[in-house]
Structure formats: structure tokens, C-alpha cells
Amino acid sequence: MFGKPMTPIDEAGAIRLLNQPQPAVVEADERNLPRWVGVGTSRQRVTRIVDVWRIDDEWWRTPLSRRYFLVALEDGVIRTIFHDLIGGGWFEQSY
């Protein structure tokens, strides 16, 4: 009844990671709060920042420091984006 957990495999038979962050086009204000998010070939205005949190981890190996935003866009879509506080880029990560 209970077997091994399924592992995502790509066409070449290699294991692939799920839910990897994807680069995002984000325009932020002077406080580094997102105001516009690129969606395809257009951009959507951030109508509300629903939640903000920060993750600082792996200081003993490769440091990771991110400021996450759960944002509502003008088309009604909710997205999770983050600003990489070490590398400086913006990314989207679905949950």
C-alpha cells in the first residue's frame, strides 16, 4: 500500500529539483518594497503587500539572506517574490 516516495525525473532520467526560484523583473521603491512585477511581456502593479518575512540561513556554509513578499497584483493574482539580500536580484518562488 505504501511504496517509495516518487522522485521527479526529467526526460533524460536525471532527478530534478522542484520549486526552484525563477528570476523576476521587479521595480521597487526607495524603501526596496516591490511596486511593479513583470508578468510575461507586461508588468502588473502591486496593489497590496499581504505579508513580508525574512530568511537568513546557512551562515556556516554558503550564506542565504532573502526578504520575501507575498504580493497581490492588479489582475488579482497573488505571487511570492523575494529580494536576494546578498546577490541583489529579485526572484519568484511558487508555493
ChimeraX attribute file (.defattr): number of C-alpha atoms within 10 A of each C-alpha:
attribute: neighborCount
match mode: 1-to-1
recipient: residues
	/A:1	2
	/A:2	4
	/A:3	5
	/A:4	5
	/A:5	6
	/A:6	6
	/A:7	11
	/A:8	11
	/A:9	11
	/A:10	10
	/A:11	6
	/A:12	6
	/A:13	8
	/A:14	10
	/A:15	11
	/A:16	11
	/A:17	10
	/A:18	9
	/A:19	10
	/A:20	11
	/A:21	14
	/A:22	11
	/A:23	13
	/A:24	18
	/A:25	16
	/A:26	24
	/A:27	16
	/A:28	15
	/A:29	10
	/A:30	6
	/A:31	6
	/A:32	9
	/A:33	16
	/A:34	22
	/A:35	17
	/A:36	19
	/A:37	22
	/A:38	13
	/A:39	12
	/A:40	9
	/A:41	5
	/A:42	7
	/A:43	15
	/A:44	18
	/A:45	17
	/A:46	23
	/A:47	15
	/A:48	14
	/A:49	16
	/A:50	12
	/A:51	11
	/A:52	14
	/A:53	10
	/A:54	13
	/A:55	13
	/A:56	11
	/A:57	12
	/A:58	10
	/A:59	9
	/A:60	6
	/A:61	7
	/A:62	8
	/A:63	10
	/A:64	14
	/A:65	18
	/A:66	21
	/A:67	16
	/A:68	20
	/A:69	20
	/A:70	16
	/A:71	24
	/A:72	19
	/A:73	20
	/A:74	14
	/A:75	10
	/A:76	11
	/A:77	10
	/A:78	16
	/A:79	19
	/A:80	18
	/A:81	26
	/A:82	26
	/A:83	23
	/A:84	16
	/A:85	15
	/A:86	10
	/A:87	10
	/A:88	9
	/A:89	14
	/A:90	23
	/A:91	19
	/A:92	21
	/A:93	15
	/A:94	12
	/A:95	6
